[in-house]
Amino acid sequence: MNIDTDPKKIDELLSRGTEDIIDKEHLRAALLSGRQLRIKLGIDPTGPNIHLGRATILFKLRDFQKLGHKIVLIIGNFTALVGDASDKDSRRPVITQEKIDENLKDYLFQIGKILDIENEKIFEKHYNMEWFGKMKLEDILKISMNFTAQQMIQRRNFKERWEDGKEIGVHELLYPMLQGFDSTVIKSDVELGGFDQLFNLKTGRDLQKIYGQEPQDVMTFKMIYGLDGRKMSTSWGNVINITDEPNDMFGKLMSLRDELIIEYFICCTRLAMDEINGYKEKLGNKEINPKEIKKILAKAVVESFYPKEVADNAKKEWENQFEEKELPAGIEEVELTENVFNIVELLLKVGLFKTKGEARRVIEQGGIKIIKGSAVEIIKNWQEEIRVEKGMIIQSGKRYFKKII
């Protein structure tokens, strides 16, 4: 396998979007050596969709692939049963094996939107049930004997939970060891993860030393903030999923806070850094409306997952709706047989919401409109009865529409 050792490409790979690298000089030397490296990423299928926060690491993996290195993807169908507590301030809900299997259905399809998963020379995958499913309790105990309870409790979020009197499950203490053991099985040279996973990644280094292996280098990444200003997380529902419909994805990106634009360019696209720095300078000098730069960002992200013409159309639809004040084209149509609905029941019936509580909240915030021809009515009373008419459009927020036929 030909390995690209171009120093400029390697320096960008090591710097773009990264938070920390252990050991950076060691990793740089390994990349320059011409040896194919085994680059590990573990993903637990705790939800059915991959969001942009996770996609940032997949983009980095693609950069490694382009240099000729092999990605070793570990899908944690065993570790998901335990649950990674890295970013949790309380015990996370237990997930069942059935739910894990359901979440896994489209995982490789989604990963394949970014990585080359067909070329065995640069891609390898495992499910960690392959080895953990065969292990006995004594095997797990032997792994855990290499660490102390004090080591585990001293990790930041456990320490905070301990001091706040919050529960810490014994099974949660096992997770870093299990993730670390994965590294010994596949003999990884490098492991990638979010910076909140640094403790887990370093545990992998420790276990590799114990098992007589060269410790993996570790690369962590800057946090990508979600739509509510917190870390993008499936658990919090503040995500932009890479399977979102193009128009929806574009619209979500246009709602980003201006200060996040450059970070999203760096981490969620592969536009050239010179181009991104040009946008950064223009924003800093206030030479351009941030909205125009945000359009470029949104289009670039959509193009990462859909054809260019689809991204162009998403941009056009957004401009028609929010700049030209036109209703979007292709509004989904719903056929109803009843004539009168309570507004909450109507919203659930047409599929704008999944729960009554969520629908009531948006109604009370004035986020629901009924459009009949040129007449627009804002609904603020969740007990209101709505008489349904053919051609009527129901709008939720700025981006979601349903048309009654």
C-alpha positions, 0 to 999 in steps of 0.5 A, a space after each residue: 500500500 502506497 503511503 502519502 508522506 507529504 509533510 504539509 498534508 500530515 501537518 494539516 491532519 495533525 492540526 485541523 480540528 484537533 484538541 490534543 495529541 498524545 504523543 504528537 511528535 511520535 505520531 508525526 514521525 510514524 506518519 512520515 515513516 511510510 508505514 501503514 498505521 492502524 487508526 482505531 475508532 469505537 462507536 457505541 450504537 446508542 442511537 440510530 443516527 450519526 450526527 455531525 458531532 460524530 461525523 467530525 471524527 469520521 472526516 478525520 478518519 477519511 483524511 487518514 485513509 487518503 494518506 493510505 492508512 487503515 481505519 479499524 472501526 469498532 462498533 460497540 455492540 457490547 460496550 453499549 450495554 454498559 454505556 460510556 459515562 464520559 459526558 454524563 453527569 448522571 447514570 445513563 439509561 440502560 439500553 437493551 440488546 434489541 435496541 442496539 441491534 435496531 440502532 445498528 441497521 443503518 450504521 454502516 450505510 451512514 458511515 459509508 457516506 464519509 469513509 471508504 468502507 469497501 476497500 479492505 486495504 484501508 478499512 476494517 470493522 469489528 463488533 466488540 461482542 466478537 471478543 467480549 461475548 466469549 469472555 468469562 467473568 474471570 477474564 473481565 476481573 483480570 482486566 480490572 485488576 490492573 486499575 484501582 477504584 481511586 483511578 476511576 473515581 478521579 476522572 472528572 465527571 465521576 469526581 463531580 458526581 461523587 462530590 455532588 452525592 450522585 449515583 455512580 454505577 459499578 458497571 460505569 467504572 468498567 467502561 474505560 477498561 473495556 474500551 481500552 481492551 479493544 485497543 489491545 485486541 486490534 493492536 491500534 497505533 492511533 485512537 481517535 475520540 472526543 476530548 471528553 473521552 481522553 481518560 478512556 483513550 489513555 486507559 487504552 495506552 495503559 492496557 497496551 503497555 500491560 499487554 506488551 504492545 507499543 502504546 497507541 497515540 491518541 488524538 482528541 477533537 474540539 467539541 461541536 456544539 449543538 443547536 441548543 449550545 450544549 455538546 451535540 448529543 443524541 441523548 439531548 436531541 440537539 443534533 444535526 444528523 447526517 441522514 437529515 433531509 437536505 432542506 432540513 439540514 440546510 435550515 438547521 445550519 442556518 440557525 447556528 450562532 454566528 460565532 460557531 461558523 468557522 468551527 463548523 467549517 473546520 470540523 464539518 467540511 473539507 474546504 481548504 483552510 486558506 478559503 476558511 481563513 478568508 471567511 474568518 478574516 471577512 467576518 472579523 472585519 465585518 466585511 460581509 453579512 454572516 448570513 452569507 458565509 453561513 449559506 456557504 457553510 450550509 451548502 458545503 455540509 449538505 454537499 458532503 452527504 448529497 449531490 451538488 444539485 441537491 445542495 443547490 436546491 436546498 439553498 434555493 428553497 431556503 432563500 425562497 422561504 426566508 428571503 423571498 417569503 415564499 412557501 417551500 416547494 414540495 410540502 408533504 401532503 397528508 390526507 385526513 377524513 375527519 373535519 374537526 380536530 383538537 390542535 394537539 391531536 391534529 399536530 400528532 396526526 399529521 406527523 409534526 410532533 411525536 408527543 402531546 407535551 412537545 406539541 403543547 409547548 410549541 403551541 404555547 410559544 406561538 410556534 404553530 400557524 394555520 395557513 388558508 390561502 392568504 390568511 395566516 392564524 397563529 395558534 396559542 391555545 392548545 385546547 383550540 378546535 381546528 376545522 380542517 379544509 383541503 389545501 390548508 397548510 400547518 406550519 411548525 416553527 420556521 421549517 416544518 410544513 404539512 398540507 392537508 388534501 
